[in-house]
């Protein structure tokens, strides 16, 4: 979804228990030799009277071992505004 589509969805959301929108976004893919680094953001935008945004960011490292991709979290962080 584009940012404007996300904004429109936030405005249309009328759920009582979760008055807001949560979405996942891949922010970066990097290839470093035999590794692939993937960044993923988990964002929640509140629609309550005191609106806030919460973002959890994760960075994963994937390697191909014995013909199968294996991954692990290499960084995790968060932000609340």
Residue pairs with C-beta under 8 A, 6 or more apart in sequence:
1 9
1 23
6 21
6 23
6 45
9 21
10 20
10 21
10 45
10 47
13 19
13 20
13 21
13 47
19 46
19 47
19 48
20 44
20 45
20 46
20 47
20 48
21 44
21 45
21 47
22 42
22 43
22 44
22 45
23 43
24 40
24 41
24 42
24 43
25 40
25 41
25 43
26 38
26 39
26 40
26 41
27 39
27 40
27 41
27 57
28 37
28 38
28 39
29 36
29 37
29 38
29 39
30 36
30 37
31 37
34 63
34 64
35 61
35 62
35 63
36 61
36 62
36 63
37 59
37 60
37 61
37 62
37 74
38 59
38 60
38 62
38 71
39 57
39 58
39 59
39 60
40 57
40 58
40 59
40 60
41 55
41 56
41 57
41 58
42 55
42 56
42 57
42 58
43 53
43 54
43 55
43 56
44 53
44 54
44 55
45 51
45 52
45 53
46 52
46 53
46 54
52 80
52 81
53 79
53 80
53 81
54 78
54 79
54 80
55 78
55 79
55 80
56 76
56 77
56 78
57 75
57 76
57 77
57 78
57 79
58 73
58 75
58 76
59 73
59 74
59 75
59 76
60 71
60 72
60 73
60 74
61 71
61 72
61 74
62 69
62 70
62 71
63 69
63 70
63 71
64 70
